[in-house]
Amino acid sequence: MKRTVVASGLRLEYTLIQSSRRDVLLQALPEAGIRVYAPKYMRLRDVDAVVREKAGELTRMQRDVEARLAENRRAHPVVDGSPILIEGRRCALRLHEGPRRTGRLVGDEYHLTLPEPDDDAAVRAAIKSTLSVMALKRIRERLDFYIPRIGRAPGRVAIRDQKSRWGSCSAKGNVNFNWKLIMAPPPALDYVVIHELCHLYEFNHSPRFWALVERQQPDYEAWKKWLKTHTEDLYL
């Protein structure tokens, strides 16, 4: 839900996400703006009041995030020959001009075709869209592999541009996966697939849940740690 507050003449837009949590969490995320996580029972005007009170802090947070994003993009250019991670392998980006966005992995080169290969924003958007297609294909393959072993199948499967999660499972059994998982080594992607499927049995992170995960991937802790420590490597 999109909300807007005005504080000291400053107009501040934010996305409100209400859930069963007990407290309010404020985040400033690159390209996603400000997000506020609040309890379901909390009145909208009370959430607005919290955001209004923290408007100055949130503005600084957003400014810092945007500065880091700009710096990261300078450090990770997307021009012909730039390195790009695909399934844990360092590949060379090859740009081609063409009427449609298409991406094709050939050996250690990722050939990306798009109408504006000289436009930084267009190239980044094309990488995201084409790798999202690859991610969905690979994740569906791994779901088909693990569903018979775990014994539960999800409802809807979707690829998202999640800023702070690798995957998620809803109470209805729908699962979401971060498209950037296609950049990670295959066992790391497997870990997230297994993790979300196990939530169909245990909708928590109890010892029973982790036992289910370990049964499918005995070294899951190593890949869980890998994703945590290499988040900035899987960057676009």
C-alpha positions as CSV (number, residue, x, y, z in Angstrom):
1,M,0.0,0.0,0.0
2,K,1.4,3.4,-1.0
3,R,1.1,6.2,1.6
4,T,2.2,9.8,1.7
5,V,2.9,12.1,4.7
6,V,4.0,15.7,4.9
7,A,6.5,16.7,7.6
8,S,8.0,20.1,7.9
9,G,7.0,20.9,4.4
10,L,8.7,17.7,3.1
11,R,6.5,15.2,1.2
12,L,7.5,11.7,1.9
13,E,6.1,8.6,0.1
14,Y,6.4,5.1,1.5
15,T,5.2,1.6,0.9
16,L,3.3,0.1,3.9
17,I,3.4,-3.6,4.5
18,Q,1.3,-4.9,7.3
19,S,1.7,-8.3,8.8
20,S,1.6,-10.2,12.1
21,R,4.8,-8.6,13.4
22,R,4.7,-6.8,16.7
23,D,6.8,-3.7,16.0
24,V,7.4,-1.1,13.3
25,L,10.4,-1.5,10.9
26,L,11.6,1.3,8.7
27,Q,13.8,0.6,5.6
28,A,15.3,2.6,2.8
29,L,16.0,0.3,-0.1
30,P,17.8,1.0,-3.4
31,E,15.3,1.7,-6.2
32,A,12.5,0.6,-3.9
33,G,12.2,3.7,-1.8
34,I,11.0,3.7,1.8
35,R,9.3,0.6,3.2
36,V,7.5,0.5,6.5
37,Y,6.6,-2.9,8.1
38,A,3.9,-2.5,10.7
39,P,1.5,-4.8,12.7
40,K,-1.9,-5.5,11.1
41,Y,-3.8,-4.0,14.0
42,M,-2.0,-0.6,13.8
43,R,-4.1,2.2,12.5
44,L,-3.0,3.9,9.4
45,R,-2.9,7.3,11.0
46,D,-0.6,5.9,13.7
47,V,1.7,4.5,11.1
48,D,1.7,7.8,9.4
49,A,2.6,9.5,12.7
50,V,5.6,7.2,13.1
51,V,6.8,8.0,9.6
52,R,6.3,11.7,10.1
53,E,8.3,11.6,13.3
54,K,11.1,9.8,11.6
55,A,10.9,11.8,8.3
56,G,14.3,13.4,8.8
57,E,16.0,10.2,9.6
58,L,14.3,8.4,6.7
59,T,15.3,11.1,4.3
60,R,19.0,10.7,5.3
61,M,18.7,7.0,5.0
62,Q,17.3,7.3,1.5
63,R,20.0,9.7,0.5
64,D,22.7,7.4,1.8
65,V,21.2,4.4,0.0
66,E,21.0,6.3,-3.3
67,A,24.7,7.5,-2.9
68,R,25.8,3.8,-2.3
69,L,23.8,2.7,-5.3
70,A,25.4,5.3,-7.5
71,E,28.9,4.3,-6.2
72,N,28.1,0.6,-6.7
73,R,27.0,1.2,-10.3
74,R,30.2,3.1,-11.0
75,A,32.2,0.2,-9.6
76,H,30.1,-2.3,-11.6
77,P,29.7,-0.9,-15.1
78,V,27.5,-2.8,-17.7
79,V,29.4,-2.3,-20.9
80,D,30.6,-4.7,-23.5
81,G,33.1,-7.1,-21.9
82,S,32.0,-6.3,-18.3
83,P,32.0,-9.3,-15.9
84,I,28.7,-10.8,-14.8
85,L,28.0,-13.7,-12.5
86,I,25.8,-16.5,-13.9
87,E,25.3,-19.6,-11.8
88,G,28.4,-18.8,-9.9
89,R,30.6,-18.4,-13.0
90,R,32.2,-15.2,-14.0
91,C,31.0,-14.5,-17.6
92,A,31.7,-11.6,-20.0
93,L,28.8,-9.5,-21.0
94,R,28.4,-9.1,-24.8
95,L,26.1,-6.4,-26.0
96,H,24.3,-6.4,-29.4
97,E,21.7,-4.1,-30.9
98,G,18.4,-5.6,-31.9
99,P,14.6,-5.0,-31.7
100,R,13.9,-7.2,-28.8
101,R,15.4,-8.0,-25.4
102,T,17.0,-11.4,-25.4
103,G,19.8,-13.1,-23.4
104,R,21.8,-16.1,-24.3
105,L,24.6,-17.8,-22.4
106,V,27.3,-19.2,-24.7
107,G,30.2,-20.7,-22.9
108,D,31.6,-18.0,-20.6
109,E,29.8,-15.2,-22.5
110,Y,26.3,-13.7,-21.9
111,H,25.1,-12.3,-25.2
112,L,22.5,-9.6,-24.5
113,T,20.5,-8.1,-27.4
114,L,18.4,-4.9,-26.9
115,P,17.4,-1.8,-28.8
116,E,19.7,0.6,-26.8
117,P,22.9,-1.2,-25.9
118,D,24.6,2.1,-25.1
119,D,22.1,3.1,-22.5
120,D,23.2,2.1,-19.0
121,A,19.6,2.0,-17.5
122,A,18.3,0.0,-20.5
123,V,21.2,-2.5,-20.3
124,R,20.6,-3.1,-16.5
125,A,16.8,-3.5,-17.1
126,A,17.5,-6.0,-19.9
127,I,19.9,-8.0,-17.8
128,K,17.3,-8.2,-15.0
129,S,14.5,-9.2,-17.3
130,T,16.4,-11.8,-19.3
131,L,18.1,-13.3,-16.2
132,S,14.7,-13.4,-14.5
133,V,13.5,-15.7,-17.3
134,M,16.5,-17.9,-16.8
135,A,16.0,-17.9,-13.0
136,L,12.4,-19.0,-13.3
137,K,13.3,-21.8,-15.7
138,R,16.1,-23.1,-13.4
139,I,14.0,-22.7,-10.2
140,R,11.1,-24.7,-11.8
141,E,13.6,-27.4,-12.7
142,R,14.9,-27.6,-9.1
143,L,11.3,-27.5,-7.7
144,D,10.5,-30.5,-10.0
145,F,13.5,-32.3,-8.5
146,Y,12.8,-31.6,-4.8
147,I,9.0,-31.7,-4.7
148,P,8.8,-35.5,-4.9
149,R,11.6,-35.8,-2.2
150,I,10.0,-33.3,0.2
151,G,6.4,-34.3,-0.5
152,R,4.7,-30.9,-0.8
153,A,4.1,-28.7,-3.9
154,P,3.7,-24.9,-3.8
155,G,0.8,-23.0,-5.3
156,R,2.0,-20.1,-7.4
157,V,5.7,-19.7,-8.2
158,A,7.0,-16.2,-9.0
159,I,10.2,-14.4,-9.5
160,R,10.6,-11.1,-7.7
161,D,13.1,-8.3,-7.3
162,Q,13.2,-8.7,-3.6
163,K,15.6,-6.3,-1.9
164,S,16.2,-8.1,1.4
165,R,15.1,-11.7,0.8
166,W,16.2,-14.6,-1.3
167,G,12.8,-16.3,-1.1
168,S,9.5,-16.3,0.7
169,C,6.5,-18.6,1.3
170,S,3.0,-17.3,2.0
171,A,0.5,-18.9,4.3
172,K,-1.4,-20.0,1.2
173,G,1.6,-21.9,-0.1
174,N,2.7,-19.5,-2.8
175,V,6.4,-19.1,-3.2
176,N,8.6,-16.2,-4.4
177,F,12.2,-16.2,-5.4
178,N,14.7,-13.5,-5.9
179,W,15.8,-13.3,-9.6
180,K,19.5,-12.8,-8.5
181,L,19.6,-16.4,-7.4
182,I,20.6,-17.2,-11.0
183,M,23.9,-15.4,-10.3
184,A,24.7,-17.7,-7.3
185,P,26.3,-21.2,-7.5
186,P,23.6,-23.9,-8.1
187,P,23.8,-25.3,-4.5
188,A,23.0,-21.8,-3.1
189,L,19.9,-21.7,-5.4
190,D,19.0,-25.2,-4.3
191,Y,19.2,-24.1,-0.6
192,V,16.6,-21.4,-1.1
193,V,14.3,-23.8,-3.1
194,I,14.6,-26.4,-0.3
195,H,14.1,-23.7,2.3
196,E,10.8,-22.5,0.8
197,L,9.5,-26.0,0.1
198,C,10.1,-27.0,3.8
199,H,8.0,-24.1,4.9
200,L,5.1,-25.9,3.4
201,Y,5.5,-28.3,6.3
202,E,6.8,-26.0,9.0
203,F,5.8,-22.3,8.6
204,N,8.6,-21.3,11.0
205,H,12.3,-21.7,11.7
206,S,12.0,-24.2,14.4
207,P,14.5,-27.1,14.9
208,R,12.0,-29.3,13.1
209,F,12.1,-27.0,10.1
210,W,15.9,-27.0,9.9
211,A,16.0,-30.8,10.3
212,L,13.8,-31.0,7.2
213,V,16.2,-28.7,5.3
214,E,19.2,-30.7,6.5
215,R,17.7,-33.9,5.3
216,Q,17.6,-32.6,1.7
217,Q,20.9,-30.7,1.9
218,P,23.3,-31.7,4.7
219,D,25.7,-28.8,4.0
220,Y,22.9,-26.2,3.8
221,E,24.5,-24.1,6.5
222,A,27.5,-23.4,4.2
223,W,25.2,-22.2,1.4
224,K,23.1,-20.2,3.8
225,K,26.3,-18.5,5.0
226,W,27.5,-18.0,1.4
227,L,24.4,-16.1,0.4
228,K,24.7,-13.9,3.5
229,T,28.4,-13.1,2.9
230,H,28.2,-12.7,-0.9
231,T,25.1,-10.5,-1.2
232,E,27.0,-7.6,-2.6
233,D,28.7,-9.8,-5.2
234,L,25.3,-10.7,-6.7
235,Y,24.8,-7.1,-7.7
236,L,23.4,-5.2,-10.7
